[in-house]
Amino acid sequence: MKRRIMMKKWKKSNTNKAHGSFKETVQLTLRGFRVWRGENPMLLLSVLICGVTCALAPYVDIWLLARLIDEIAGGRDPHLLTVYVLALMSTSAVLSLLCAGLTRWKNVQLASLWHAQNKVFMERMLSMDFADMDDGHVQELRSRIWQNTDSGGWGLYKLIYSFEAIISSAMSMISAILLTASLFILPVTAGNGGLMILNHPVFILLIIALMFAVTFAAPLLSVKAGSYWVKYADENQLGNRLFGFWLGSLGNDRAKALDVRIYRQDILSRNNLKKYNPFIPTSKLAKAARGPMGGYQALSGAVSQIFVGVAYIFVALKALGGAFGVGRVVQYVSAVIALSGGLSMLIETLGDLRNNTSFLRTVFEFLDMPNKMEQGDMAVSQNSGKGYEIEFRNVSFKYPGQEDYALSNVSITFYAGQRLAVVGTNGSGKTTFIKLLCRLYDPTEGEILLNGIDIRKYNYHEYMQLFSVVFQDFKLLSFELGQNVAGSMNADLDKAEQCLQRAGFGIRLGKLPHGLSTVIYKEFDEEGVDISGGEAQKIALARALYKDAPFIILDEPTAALDPIAEFEVYSNMNQMIGEKSAIFISHRLSSCRFCHDIVVFHEGRLVQRGSHDALVSDESGMYYRLWSAQAQYYEVKDL
Ligand code: ADP
């Protein structure tokens, strides 16, 4: 029952819809090829040239071999025999070498496939509106794309291998048709009784039609069998995901190791693993494999064999009727089988491409998500903080998919050069207020104005340049210290050092083995240094200073610092920030006391604003309550 509930939920939010129309298949497939061409123009070219060359090689061999056998069985002219043998050997050697070289070139290009595909998706993730990253549907799309790629190479991957198959099958077919054309034209010689019927045009048409019918039937049946993969893709994805979690990450994840040991319960039981395994005998896919899916596949194999049988009989009867000699028998048999193989591969590939449509639809739905934030085009004058006025006008906000408002009807104006402290209990909406200010989200209701104009009208990237923020859960990267501070691989080292000094990291910097070139953390470099939470916070502060934006926003800037370090940071804050506007967020009121302008949030509402002295004297206010509650923990007079 529980499992059914889980499956239901999954189905609701996650479906690889059925394959699309022919037009949609063509459009999405061509678009997919354009994506690959954009990523690596050599990729498709190498597949094309390699496919053509390597597919041609065997047919040149077949043709020359047939001539050689004919000559051995017939005239036995030594000169001609020598020419055929030499031609056979040299073309075979040259084409094989050429094919091997081109295959190498192609494989080198194919080796970049995984990287190129990840780059396409990663670039989309990095440029996506921040709000969309939280969106359940976006996460679902991402996860489906990975699952589809992992489980059967569906999506963009499939296109490259399909392209390869189409080239090779088309070349096989063209060569084979050229080699078999005379099979139908060369007549059975007179006086061969019943075999003369093989010369009759109607019979020839009938036999061609039969061959085509059988050739089409085999791959169509195979594609029909393959469609069961699409049908059960969603369910298999759930199984794959859970397996990835159970067997791939849960045991290896150090962060989960403690909880798993304490609350292990039956999470890792064999039964659980079995229940969701899509490949066990009781899964739907396995049942289909024993039933219709397997039936179609078996029928496809049988039909292919019928084709081979028909072709053999036809060639043998014509040879018996004296239409051609033994050399041509070899040529026709090889070519007819190759023709059938080529056609089968082509039809199967086209079927695959059709099945791939629903997977490509998911890929492009993800890649085409609009950047709603980037609609504005007004220039933001960059004037180092002076002359900016920001107004929140009746702003309310709900996080995507949430019922409750995280901010309700907030109205506030503040000016450049001001120091503003934002205080309130955890969950009162302080960080949300900042996220709206920095346009990581847009308000659900109301508007935010910069110098009287809705911030949505400004160029998004220019607007973002106004703010340096140190978020509470900021992250540094495992690169060089200087690169971290600059947010760039090409740091201005003097400026980076200055900023680190101002942020209080100077003494530690002097002790680092390679100064600004020291790599922090050990992710990519064994010699990387580990840093404490407080040190990381100072580096993050330096990064904010380096950006040199007019507004500096510090979300709980001293949360990871010990009281002495906290005191240092606040004592130096004015000097550190200089002329810039600054917004401090804290639930420790003592930290914000030095700001003349304090706003108090409570349950998503802005409930008070004023100086510390004014706010603390209002004994009925929220600020007084918070202050009284915290005063016993902090020796405020020390600050
Ligand atoms: P504060 O910074 O004052 O601690 P926040 O602004 O982080 O508070 O949170 C305000 C409210 O919004 C809280 O109820 C919190 O649970 C909710 N919230 C914060 N971030 C998200 C999010 N990404 N998705 C949904 N709700 C969120």
Boltz pocket constraint, residues with backbone or C-beta under 6 A from the ligand:
constraints:
  - pocket:
      binder: B
      contacts: [[A, 134], [A, 399], [A, 400], [A, 402], [A, 405], [A, 406], [A, 424], [A, 425], [A, 426], [A, 427], [A, 428], [A, 429], [A, 430], [A, 431], [A, 432], [A, 433]]
      max_distance: 6.0
